[in-house]
């Protein structure tokens, strides 16, 4: 199934803007959420084809939100790519154990992200 609608979950307005600008410029429909709680709600409401999830956010962090999304029958089919400044191997392993499909370190390389989206 081609990726058309992407949910971007990040508490940084700058990071959201960068991703939205990049992805909308390539023809994707983008929905945004400012934190983990909003991300979980938006995932259920919008049923996007993919979620780009930050980790460090107030309240529910990206690991918790990914775990919630990946274990809910309504949203568990939605792939999650974690996009975060947490760059340790243990962070990546933990993210994947929460249900993430992939893990990218910020600043996200636009070429690498678009290539990854093209393979899904």
DRENDO-1510 file (C-alpha; in Angstrom, 1 decimal, always signed):
<recs>
REC; n; res; u; v; w
REC; 1; UNK; +0.0; +0.0; +0.0 .
REC; 2; UNK; +1.6; +3.3; -1.0 .
REC; 3; UNK; +2.1; +5.9; +1.7 .
REC; 4; UNK; -0.2; +8.9; +1.1 .
REC; 5; UNK; -1.1; +10.3; +4.6 .
REC; 6; UNK; +1.5; +10.8; +7.2 .
REC; 7; UNK; +1.1; +11.7; +10.9 .
REC; 8; UNK; +4.0; +13.8; +12.3 .
REC; 9; UNK; +4.1; +13.7; +16.1 .
REC; 10; UNK; +6.6; +16.2; +17.5 .
REC; 11; UNK; +6.5; +18.8; +20.3 .
REC; 12; UNK; +8.9; +21.1; +18.3 .
REC; 13; UNK; +7.1; +23.5; +16.0 .
REC; 14; UNK; +10.3; +23.8; +14.0 .
REC; 15; UNK; +10.7; +20.1; +13.5 .
REC; 16; UNK; +7.1; +19.7; +12.5 .
REC; 17; UNK; +7.4; +22.6; +10.0 .
REC; 18; UNK; +10.6; +21.1; +8.4 .
REC; 19; UNK; +8.9; +17.7; +8.0 .
REC; 20; UNK; +5.6; +19.1; +6.8 .
REC; 21; UNK; +7.3; +21.3; +4.2 .
REC; 22; UNK; +9.5; +18.5; +2.9 .
REC; 23; UNK; +6.7; +15.9; +2.8 .
REC; 24; UNK; +3.9; +18.1; +1.4 .
REC; 25; UNK; +6.4; +19.2; -1.3 .
REC; 26; UNK; +6.6; +15.6; -2.3 .
REC; 27; UNK; +2.8; +15.2; -2.5 .
REC; 28; UNK; +2.0; +13.6; +0.9 .
REC; 29; UNK; -1.0; +14.6; +3.0 .
REC; 30; UNK; +0.3; +15.5; +6.4 .
REC; 31; UNK; -1.5; +15.5; +9.8 .
REC; 32; UNK; +0.3; +16.8; +12.9 .
REC; 33; UNK; +0.2; +16.3; +16.6 .
REC; 34; UNK; +2.1; +18.2; +19.3 .
REC; 35; UNK; +2.6; +15.4; +21.8 .
REC; 36; UNK; +2.2; +11.7; +22.5 .
REC; 37; UNK; -1.4; +11.9; +23.7 .
REC; 38; UNK; -2.5; +13.9; +20.6 .
REC; 39; UNK; -0.5; +11.5; +18.4 .
REC; 40; UNK; -2.4; +8.5; +19.8 .
REC; 41; UNK; -5.7; +10.2; +19.3 .
REC; 42; UNK; -4.8; +11.4; +15.8 .
REC; 43; UNK; -3.7; +7.9; +14.8 .
REC; 44; UNK; -7.1; +6.5; +15.8 .
REC; 45; UNK; -9.0; +9.4; +14.2 .
REC; 46; UNK; -7.0; +9.8; +11.0 .
REC; 47; UNK; -5.7; +6.3; +10.4 .
REC; 48; UNK; -2.6; +7.5; +8.5 .
REC; 49; UNK; -0.5; +5.3; +6.3 .
REC; 50; UNK; +2.6; +6.1; +8.4 .
REC; 51; UNK; +3.6; +7.9; +11.6 .
REC; 52; UNK; +6.8; +9.8; +12.2 .
REC; 53; UNK; +7.2; +9.9; +16.0 .
REC; 54; UNK; +9.5; +12.0; +18.1 .
REC; 55; UNK; +10.6; +10.5; +21.4 .
REC; 56; UNK; +11.3; +13.4; +23.9 .
REC; 57; UNK; +8.0; +15.1; +24.5 .
REC; 58; UNK; +6.1; +16.3; +27.6 .
REC; 59; UNK; +3.5; +13.9; +29.0 .
REC; 60; UNK; +3.4; +10.7; +27.0 .
REC; 61; UNK; +6.7; +10.3; +25.3 .
REC; 62; UNK; +7.2; +8.8; +21.9 .
REC; 63; UNK; +8.1; +5.3; +23.2 .
REC; 64; UNK; +4.8; +5.2; +25.2 .
REC; 65; UNK; +2.8; +6.5; +22.3 .
REC; 66; UNK; +4.4; +4.0; +19.9 .
REC; 67; UNK; +3.7; +1.2; +22.3 .
REC; 68; UNK; +0.0; +2.3; +22.7 .
REC; 69; UNK; -0.4; +2.6; +18.9 .
REC; 70; UNK; +1.3; -0.7; +18.1 .
REC; 71; UNK; -0.8; -2.6; +20.6 .
REC; 72; UNK; -4.2; -1.1; +19.7 .
REC; 73; UNK; -6.2; -3.2; +17.2 .
REC; 74; UNK; -7.4; -0.1; +15.5 .
REC; 75; UNK; -3.9; +1.3; +14.8 .
REC; 76; UNK; -1.4; -1.6; +15.1 .
REC; 77; UNK; -1.2; -1.9; +11.3 .
REC; 78; UNK; +0.2; +1.6; +11.0 .
REC; 79; UNK; +4.0; +1.6; +10.7 .
REC; 80; UNK; +5.9; +4.0; +13.0 .
REC; 81; UNK; +9.3; +5.5; +12.3 .
REC; 82; UNK; +10.8; +7.2; +15.3 .
REC; 83; UNK; +12.6; +10.5; +14.5 .
REC; 84; UNK; +14.5; +11.6; +17.5 .
REC; 85; UNK; +17.7; +13.2; +18.8 .
REC; 86; UNK; +18.2; +10.2; +21.0 .
REC; 87; UNK; +21.1; +8.5; +19.2 .
REC; 88; UNK; +22.3; +5.7; +21.4 .
REC; 89; UNK; +22.0; +2.1; +20.2 .
REC; 90; UNK; +20.0; +1.3; +23.3 .
REC; 91; UNK; +17.5; +4.0; +22.4 .
REC; 92; UNK; +17.0; +2.5; +19.0 .
REC; 93; UNK; +16.6; -1.0; +20.4 .
REC; 94; UNK; +14.1; +0.2; +22.9 .
REC; 95; UNK; +12.1; +2.1; +20.2 .
REC; 96; UNK; +12.0; -1.0; +18.0 .
REC; 97; UNK; +10.8; -3.1; +21.0 .
REC; 98; UNK; +7.9; -0.6; +21.5 .
REC; 99; UNK; +6.7; -1.4; +18.0 .
REC; 100; UNK; +8.6; +1.0; +15.7 .
REC; 101; UNK; +9.3; -0.1; +12.2 .
REC; 102; UNK; +12.4; +2.0; +12.0 .
REC; 103; UNK; +14.5; +4.7; +13.8 .
REC; 104; UNK; +16.1; +7.8; +12.4 .
REC; 105; UNK; +18.2; +10.3; +14.3 .
REC; 106; UNK; +17.6; +14.1; +14.0 .
REC; 107; UNK; +18.3; +16.1; +12.1 .
REC; 108; UNK; +16.6; +13.7; +9.8 .
REC; 109; UNK; +18.3; +13.5; +6.4 .
REC; 110; UNK; +15.6; +14.4; +3.9 .
REC; 111; UNK; +17.0; +12.1; +1.2 .
REC; 112; UNK; +17.2; +9.1; +3.5 .
REC; 113; UNK; +13.7; +9.7; +4.8 .
REC; 114; UNK; +12.2; +10.0; +1.3 .
REC; 115; UNK; +14.1; +6.9; +0.2 .
REC; 116; UNK; +12.7; +5.0; +3.2 .
REC; 117; UNK; +9.2; +6.2; +2.4 .
REC; 118; UNK; +9.6; +5.0; -1.2 .
REC; 119; UNK; +10.4; +1.4; +0.0 .
REC; 120; UNK; +7.3; +1.1; +2.2 .
</recs>
